[in-house]
């Protein structure tokens, strides 16, 4: 596995790397969930549902397209030929959460219903899912960037850390940046420890249900799985289909927008968070092609 912000699809070939962390998936999902579009999120702010559709069907969103965040320079290369399991999808990780100024997890930023819909997509699509510590118990403890440096290096890291956030509107002033915790302080490290809430058992049960369904209904067809396409149904809803390697058809409809969308499905789903097609819902069908 590798991390490679350049979206270099050539590295994901036999005898090189098996899969890559797909930052594009994280970034477009974050925009759809939170509406944030500062700094590198600006690349995903325009038509995010269409961008998510491309991600689900083709892997990378940026496949040589110009990047606003990189001053118009192209980023990435074509990835449509790669299988779904060449991409590692995640909603949170140590970088994306830890690099937030105050280390907020998604559970602080979005409703439980929207977070569960996004998690359902993550765990039931054929891409490889990555979970960040604490997600499975609905942890509300922040995860802050922390180091153990001394003297001049500690000062340089502290100030460098604060300057990183000048591009974010909420931290554009020096006074606001002073609120960013010192990465060298012991309390910053201690805050990063996972603290389970009163609803931890409910979250564990939710994750167990999804992972069981993934193991029983999705994993048997991962080898040979291929995308059949994805479509944005609204500004916040996407429907995607995959033909699994065992001949089963996987269909997922996620709606992170504010209005309901038409299901256009005649069969009963095997799983759904919320009412199928309603806002803050994710609905899954697995069956024989019609």
C-alpha positions as a LaTeX table, in Angstrom:
\begin{tabular}{lrrr}
\hline
Residue & $x$ (\AA) & $y$ (\AA) & $z$ (\AA) \\
\hline
Unk1 & 0.00 & 0.00 & 0.00 \\
Unk2 & 1.15 & 3.55 & $-0.50$ \\
Unk3 & 0.26 & 7.17 & 0.05 \\
Unk4 & 0.74 & 9.31 & $-3.06$ \\
Unk5 & $-1.03$ & 12.65 & $-3.38$ \\
Unk6 & $-0.12$ & 12.77 & $-7.08$ \\
Unk7 & $-2.64$ & 10.04 & $-7.96$ \\
Unk8 & $-0.07$ & 8.20 & $-10.07$ \\
Unk9 & $-2.08$ & 5.25 & $-11.36$ \\
Unk10 & 1.01 & 3.65 & $-12.92$ \\
Unk11 & 2.20 & 2.69 & $-9.46$ \\
Unk12 & $-0.90$ & 0.53 & $-8.96$ \\
Unk13 & 0.13 & $-2.22$ & $-11.32$ \\
Unk14 & 1.10 & $-5.85$ & $-10.67$ \\
Unk15 & 4.37 & $-6.32$ & $-8.77$ \\
Unk16 & 4.45 & $-2.69$ & $-7.59$ \\
Unk17 & 1.75 & $-1.65$ & $-5.08$ \\
Unk18 & $-1.53$ & $-3.34$ & $-4.28$ \\
Unk19 & $-3.53$ & $-0.24$ & $-3.30$ \\
Unk20 & $-3.31$ & 3.45 & $-2.48$ \\
Unk21 & $-4.97$ & 5.62 & 0.14 \\
Unk22 & $-7.52$ & 7.57 & $-1.88$ \\
Unk23 & $-7.42$ & 11.12 & $-0.54$ \\
Unk24 & $-9.90$ & 12.12 & $-3.25$ \\
Unk25 & $-12.61$ & 9.99 & $-1.63$ \\
Unk26 & $-11.97$ & 11.50 & 1.79 \\
Unk27 & $-11.88$ & 15.05 & 0.50 \\
Unk28 & $-15.08$ & 14.93 & $-1.55$ \\
Unk29 & $-16.95$ & 13.14 & 1.22 \\
Unk30 & $-15.75$ & 15.75 & 3.70 \\
Unk31 & $-17.06$ & 18.54 & 1.48 \\
Unk32 & $-20.43$ & 16.79 & 1.05 \\
Unk33 & $-20.71$ & 16.15 & 4.79 \\
Unk34 & $-19.47$ & 19.46 & 6.20 \\
Unk35 & $-19.65$ & 22.04 & 3.41 \\
Unk36 & $-16.07$ & 23.10 & 4.17 \\
Unk37 & $-14.16$ & 24.34 & 1.14 \\
Unk38 & $-11.05$ & 26.04 & 2.53 \\
Unk39 & $-7.49$ & 25.22 & 1.41 \\
Unk40 & $-7.24$ & 21.86 & $-0.41$ \\
Unk41 & $-10.99$ & 21.28 & $-0.10$ \\
Unk42 & $-11.51$ & 23.96 & $-2.76$ \\
Unk43 & $-10.65$ & 21.31 & $-5.37$ \\
Unk44 & $-13.81$ & 19.43 & $-4.39$ \\
Unk45 & $-16.25$ & 22.27 & $-3.71$ \\
Unk46 & $-17.66$ & 22.53 & $-7.24$ \\
Unk47 & $-20.25$ & 19.82 & $-8.03$ \\
Unk48 & $-19.12$ & 17.45 & $-5.25$ \\
Unk49 & $-21.81$ & 14.85 & $-6.02$ \\
Unk50 & $-20.52$ & 14.52 & $-9.59$ \\
Unk51 & $-17.01$ & 14.21 & $-8.23$ \\
Unk52 & $-18.06$ & 11.48 & $-5.81$ \\
Unk53 & $-19.72$ & 9.64 & $-8.70$ \\
Unk54 & $-16.45$ & 9.71 & $-10.62$ \\
Unk55 & $-14.58$ & 8.49 & $-7.56$ \\
Unk56 & $-16.90$ & 5.52 & $-7.06$ \\
Unk57 & $-16.80$ & 4.49 & $-10.71$ \\
Unk58 & $-13.23$ & 5.38 & $-11.70$ \\
Unk59 & $-11.12$ & 5.48 & $-8.53$ \\
Unk60 & $-9.40$ & 8.86 & $-8.61$ \\
Unk61 & $-11.30$ & 12.12 & $-9.11$ \\
Unk62 & $-8.25$ & 14.00 & $-10.35$ \\
Unk63 & $-6.88$ & 12.09 & $-13.33$ \\
Unk64 & $-4.77$ & 14.82 & $-14.92$ \\
Unk65 & $-7.36$ & 17.53 & $-14.27$ \\
Unk66 & $-6.23$ & 21.04 & $-13.26$ \\
Unk67 & $-6.18$ & 21.63 & $-9.51$ \\
Unk68 & $-7.24$ & 24.98 & $-8.09$ \\
Unk69 & $-5.27$ & 24.29 & $-4.94$ \\
Unk70 & $-2.14$ & 23.72 & $-7.03$ \\
Unk71 & $-2.64$ & 26.92 & $-9.04$ \\
Unk72 & $-4.11$ & 25.14 & $-12.03$ \\
Unk73 & $-1.41$ & 22.50 & $-12.36$ \\
Unk74 & $-2.66$ & 19.07 & $-13.48$ \\
Unk75 & $-2.89$ & 16.35 & $-10.87$ \\
Unk76 & $-3.21$ & 12.60 & $-11.33$ \\
Unk77 & $-3.46$ & 10.16 & $-14.22$ \\
Unk78 & $-6.26$ & 7.95 & $-15.63$ \\
Unk79 & $-7.39$ & 5.23 & $-13.22$ \\
Unk80 & $-10.55$ & 3.82 & $-14.83$ \\
Unk81 & $-8.76$ & 0.59 & $-15.73$ \\
Unk82 & $-7.92$ & $-0.21$ & $-12.09$ \\
Unk83 & $-10.11$ & $-2.53$ & $-9.97$ \\
Unk84 & $-12.03$ & $-1.11$ & $-6.98$ \\
Unk85 & $-9.73$ & $-2.86$ & $-4.52$ \\
Unk86 & $-6.80$ & $-0.77$ & $-5.78$ \\
Unk87 & $-8.19$ & 2.11 & $-3.71$ \\
Unk88 & $-8.27$ & 2.48 & 0.07 \\
Unk89 & $-11.18$ & 4.66 & 1.14 \\
Unk90 & $-11.54$ & 6.43 & 4.48 \\
Unk91 & $-13.60$ & 9.14 & 6.13 \\
Unk92 & $-10.99$ & 9.95 & 8.76 \\
Unk93 & $-7.36$ & 9.13 & 9.44 \\
Unk94 & $-4.47$ & 10.40 & 11.55 \\
Unk95 & $-3.52$ & 13.01 & 8.93 \\
Unk96 & $-6.94$ & 14.39 & 8.09 \\
Unk97 & $-8.17$ & 14.55 & 11.68 \\
Unk98 & $-4.83$ & 15.36 & 13.28 \\
Unk99 & $-4.15$ & 18.11 & 10.77 \\
Unk100 & $-7.31$ & 19.96 & 11.72 \\
Unk101 & $-6.41$ & 22.89 & 13.94 \\
Unk102 & $-8.52$ & 21.61 & 16.83 \\
Unk103 & $-8.50$ & 17.91 & 15.95 \\
Unk104 & $-12.27$ & 17.56 & 15.63 \\
Unk105 & $-13.59$ & 14.20 & 14.50 \\
Unk106 & $-16.48$ & 14.01 & 12.03 \\
Unk107 & $-18.83$ & 13.22 & 14.87 \\
Unk108 & $-18.31$ & 16.83 & 16.03 \\
Unk109 & $-19.01$ & 18.25 & 12.58 \\
Unk110 & $-22.03$ & 16.37 & 11.22 \\
Unk111 & $-25.18$ & 14.73 & 12.51 \\
Unk112 & $-25.13$ & 11.09 & 13.58 \\
Unk113 & $-27.55$ & 10.23 & 10.76 \\
Unk114 & $-25.30$ & 11.71 & 8.07 \\
Unk115 & $-22.21$ & 10.10 & 9.57 \\
Unk116 & $-23.90$ & 6.69 & 9.60 \\
Unk117 & $-24.93$ & 7.09 & 5.97 \\
Unk118 & $-21.34$ & 7.92 & 4.98 \\
Unk119 & $-20.00$ & 5.01 & 7.04 \\
Unk120 & $-22.41$ & 2.63 & 5.32 \\
Unk121 & $-21.05$ & 3.65 & 1.93 \\
Unk122 & $-17.47$ & 3.27 & 3.18 \\
Unk123 & $-17.96$ & $-0.25$ & 4.52 \\
Unk124 & $-20.18$ & $-1.72$ & 1.81 \\
Unk125 & $-18.62$ & $-0.49$ & $-1.44$ \\
Unk126 & $-15.92$ & $-2.71$ & $-2.99$ \\
Unk127 & $-13.05$ & $-0.31$ & $-2.27$ \\
Unk128 & $-10.86$ & $-1.24$ & 0.71 \\
Unk129 & $-12.21$ & 0.52 & 3.82 \\
Unk130 & $-9.87$ & 2.06 & 6.39 \\
Unk131 & $-11.15$ & 2.89 & 9.87 \\
Unk132 & $-9.48$ & 5.40 & 12.17 \\
Unk133 & $-9.13$ & 4.51 & 15.83 \\
Unk134 & $-12.25$ & 5.43 & 17.78 \\
Unk135 & $-14.68$ & 5.51 & 14.86 \\
Unk136 & $-16.06$ & 2.12 & 15.87 \\
Unk137 & $-17.12$ & 3.46 & 19.30 \\
Unk138 & $-18.25$ & 6.91 & 18.17 \\
Unk139 & $-15.34$ & 8.52 & 20.04 \\
Unk140 & $-15.78$ & 12.21 & 20.68 \\
Unk141 & $-12.25$ & 12.84 & 21.96 \\
Unk142 & $-10.27$ & 15.04 & 19.54 \\
Unk143 & $-7.15$ & 13.80 & 17.81 \\
Unk144 & $-4.59$ & 16.59 & 17.72 \\
Unk145 & $-1.22$ & 16.83 & 16.05 \\
Unk146 & 1.38 & 16.15 & 18.76 \\
Unk147 & 5.18 & 15.94 & 18.94 \\
Unk148 & 7.87 & 15.58 & 21.60 \\
Unk149 & 10.41 & 18.22 & 20.65 \\
Unk150 & 12.43 & 20.67 & 22.74 \\
Unk151 & 13.93 & 24.16 & 22.51 \\
Unk152 & 14.27 & 25.76 & 19.06 \\
Unk153 & 12.77 & 22.82 & 17.18 \\
Unk154 & 9.72 & 22.85 & 19.45 \\
Unk155 & 9.25 & 26.58 & 18.81 \\
Unk156 & 9.64 & 26.12 & 15.05 \\
Unk157 & 7.10 & 23.28 & 14.94 \\
Unk158 & 4.61 & 25.20 & 17.09 \\
Unk159 & 4.77 & 28.32 & 14.93 \\
Unk160 & 4.92 & 26.38 & 11.68 \\
Unk161 & 1.84 & 24.47 & 12.73 \\
Unk162 & $-0.08$ & 27.69 & 13.32 \\
Unk163 & 1.03 & 29.26 & 10.04 \\
Unk164 & $-0.32$ & 26.24 & 8.14 \\
Unk165 & $-3.85$ & 27.43 & 8.89 \\
Unk166 & $-3.62$ & 30.93 & 7.44 \\
Unk167 & $-5.50$ & 29.62 & 4.39 \\
Unk168 & $-8.54$ & 28.68 & 6.52 \\
Unk169 & $-11.02$ & 31.51 & 7.06 \\
Unk170 & $-11.61$ & 30.68 & 10.72 \\
Unk171 & $-7.87$ & 30.93 & 11.45 \\
Unk172 & $-6.92$ & 33.81 & 9.18 \\
Unk173 & $-6.08$ & 36.11 & 12.12 \\
Unk174 & $-3.04$ & 35.66 & 14.37 \\
Unk175 & $-5.30$ & 35.80 & 17.45 \\
Unk176 & $-7.35$ & 32.89 & 16.16 \\
Unk177 & $-4.22$ & 30.88 & 15.41 \\
Unk178 & $-3.03$ & 31.37 & 19.00 \\
Unk179 & $-5.92$ & 29.10 & 20.05 \\
Unk180 & $-4.38$ & 26.15 & 18.22 \\
Unk181 & $-3.01$ & 23.77 & 20.88 \\
Unk182 & 0.75 & 23.51 & 21.30 \\
Unk183 & 1.78 & 20.18 & 19.70 \\
Unk184 & 4.56 & 19.78 & 22.29 \\
Unk185 & 2.30 & 20.12 & 25.33 \\
Unk186 & 1.59 & 16.91 & 27.25 \\
Unk187 & $-2.11$ & 17.75 & 27.46 \\
Unk188 & $-2.26$ & 17.84 & 23.65 \\
Unk189 & $-1.04$ & 14.24 & 23.55 \\
Unk190 & $-3.36$ & 13.17 & 26.36 \\
Unk191 & $-6.40$ & 14.59 & 24.57 \\
Unk192 & $-5.69$ & 12.27 & 21.63 \\
Unk193 & $-6.45$ & 9.16 & 23.69 \\
Unk194 & $-9.70$ & 7.51 & 22.61 \\
Unk195 & $-12.52$ & 8.21 & 25.04 \\
Unk196 & $-15.65$ & 6.14 & 24.61 \\
Unk197 & $-19.00$ & 7.81 & 25.08 \\
Unk198 & $-22.25$ & 6.48 & 26.51 \\
Unk199 & $-23.37$ & 5.39 & 23.04 \\
Unk200 & $-20.25$ & 3.28 & 22.36 \\
Unk201 & $-22.22$ & 0.02 & 22.40 \\
Unk202 & $-24.65$ & 1.36 & 19.79 \\
Unk203 & $-21.76$ & 2.34 & 17.52 \\
Unk204 & $-20.08$ & $-1.05$ & 17.96 \\
Unk205 & $-23.31$ & $-2.79$ & 17.01 \\
Unk206 & $-23.71$ & $-0.56$ & 13.95 \\
Unk207 & $-20.19$ & $-1.30$ & 12.73 \\
Unk208 & $-20.58$ & $-5.01$ & 13.46 \\
Unk209 & $-23.75$ & $-5.13$ & 11.36 \\
Unk210 & $-22.05$ & $-3.45$ & 8.41 \\
Unk211 & $-18.88$ & $-5.54$ & 8.61 \\
Unk212 & $-20.89$ & $-8.75$ & 8.84 \\
Unk213 & $-22.86$ & $-7.78$ & 5.73 \\
Unk214 & $-19.61$ & $-6.88$ & 3.96 \\
Unk215 & $-18.04$ & $-10.23$ & 4.84 \\
Unk216 & $-21.08$ & $-12.26$ & 3.82 \\
Unk217 & $-22.36$ & $-10.42$ & 0.74 \\
Unk218 & $-19.59$ & $-8.20$ & $-0.67$ \\
Unk219 & $-16.27$ & $-9.93$ & 0.02 \\
Unk220 & $-17.10$ & $-13.14$ & $-1.89$ \\
Unk221 & $-17.23$ & $-11.03$ & $-5.06$ \\
Unk222 & $-14.34$ & $-8.60$ & $-4.49$ \\
Unk223 & $-11.99$ & $-10.49$ & $-6.79$ \\
Unk224 & $-13.02$ & $-9.55$ & $-10.30$ \\
Unk225 & $-15.36$ & $-6.76$ & $-9.21$ \\
Unk226 & $-15.77$ & $-3.91$ & $-11.68$ \\
Unk227 & $-17.64$ & $-0.62$ & $-11.65$ \\
Unk228 & $-20.68$ & $-0.24$ & $-13.89$ \\
Unk229 & $-20.90$ & 3.51 & $-13.42$ \\
Unk230 & $-22.24$ & 6.08 & $-11.00$ \\
Unk231 & $-24.61$ & 9.02 & $-11.38$ \\
Unk232 & $-25.26$ & 12.15 & $-9.34$ \\
Unk233 & $-29.02$ & 12.29 & $-8.70$ \\
Unk234 & $-28.92$ & 15.67 & $-6.97$ \\
Unk235 & $-26.38$ & 18.06 & $-5.51$ \\
Unk236 & $-25.84$ & 15.64 & $-2.62$ \\
Unk237 & $-26.98$ & 12.20 & $-3.82$ \\
Unk238 & $-25.16$ & 9.56 & $-5.85$ \\
Unk239 & $-26.14$ & 6.13 & $-7.11$ \\
Unk240 & $-23.39$ & 3.65 & $-8.02$ \\
Unk241 & $-23.32$ & 0.08 & $-9.32$ \\
Unk242 & $-20.68$ & $-2.63$ & $-9.38$ \\
Unk243 & $-20.69$ & $-6.10$ & $-10.90$ \\
Unk244 & $-19.08$ & $-8.32$ & $-8.32$ \\
Unk245 & $-16.77$ & $-11.13$ & $-9.36$ \\
Unk246 & $-19.33$ & $-13.77$ & $-8.35$ \\
Unk247 & $-21.97$ & $-12.35$ & $-10.72$ \\
Unk248 & $-23.93$ & $-10.43$ & $-8.09$ \\
Unk249 & $-24.94$ & $-6.80$ & $-8.69$ \\
Unk250 & $-24.14$ & $-4.31$ & $-5.92$ \\
Unk251 & $-26.07$ & $-1.02$ & $-5.97$ \\
Unk252 & $-25.58$ & 1.78 & $-3.45$ \\
Unk253 & $-27.58$ & 5.00 & $-3.21$ \\
Unk254 & $-26.24$ & 7.60 & $-0.78$ \\
Unk255 & $-28.05$ & 10.86 & $-0.14$ \\
Unk256 & $-26.19$ & 13.52 & 1.82 \\
Unk257 & $-28.30$ & 16.32 & 0.38 \\
Unk258 & $-31.37$ & 18.05 & 1.74 \\
Unk259 & $-34.08$ & 16.61 & $-0.52$ \\
Unk260 & $-35.27$ & 13.06 & $-1.21$ \\
Unk261 & $-34.42$ & 11.36 & $-4.51$ \\
Unk262 & $-36.23$ & 8.72 & $-6.57$ \\
Unk263 & $-35.08$ & 5.17 & $-5.88$ \\
Unk264 & $-35.84$ & 3.71 & $-9.33$ \\
Unk265 & $-35.46$ & 0.26 & $-7.76$ \\
Unk266 & $-38.20$ & $-2.35$ & $-7.67$ \\
Unk267 & $-36.54$ & $-4.78$ & $-5.26$ \\
Unk268 & $-36.19$ & $-4.53$ & $-1.51$ \\
Unk269 & $-32.83$ & $-3.29$ & $-0.23$ \\
Unk270 & $-30.75$ & $-5.54$ & 1.96 \\
Unk271 & $-29.71$ & $-2.61$ & 4.17 \\
Unk272 & $-30.55$ & 1.05 & 4.64 \\
Unk273 & $-29.81$ & 3.82 & 7.06 \\
Unk274 & $-32.84$ & 6.08 & 7.25 \\
Unk275 & $-35.66$ & 5.91 & 4.73 \\
Unk276 & $-34.33$ & 4.81 & 1.30 \\
Unk277 & $-33.67$ & 7.86 & $-0.86$ \\
Unk278 & $-34.35$ & 10.32 & 1.96 \\
Unk279 & $-31.79$ & 12.87 & 3.16 \\
Unk280 & $-29.08$ & 11.38 & 5.41 \\
Unk281 & $-29.58$ & 7.87 & 4.06 \\
Unk282 & $-27.56$ & 5.13 & 2.41 \\
Unk283 & $-29.31$ & 2.19 & 0.82 \\
Unk284 & $-27.77$ & $-1.03$ & $-0.50$ \\
Unk285 & $-29.08$ & $-3.68$ & $-2.89$ \\
Unk286 & $-27.20$ & $-6.91$ & $-3.62$ \\
Unk287 & $-28.73$ & $-9.42$ & $-6.01$ \\
Unk288 & $-28.79$ & $-10.94$ & $-9.46$ \\
Unk289 & $-28.61$ & $-8.59$ & $-12.46$ \\
Unk290 & $-32.03$ & $-7.88$ & $-13.95$ \\
\hline
\end{tabular}
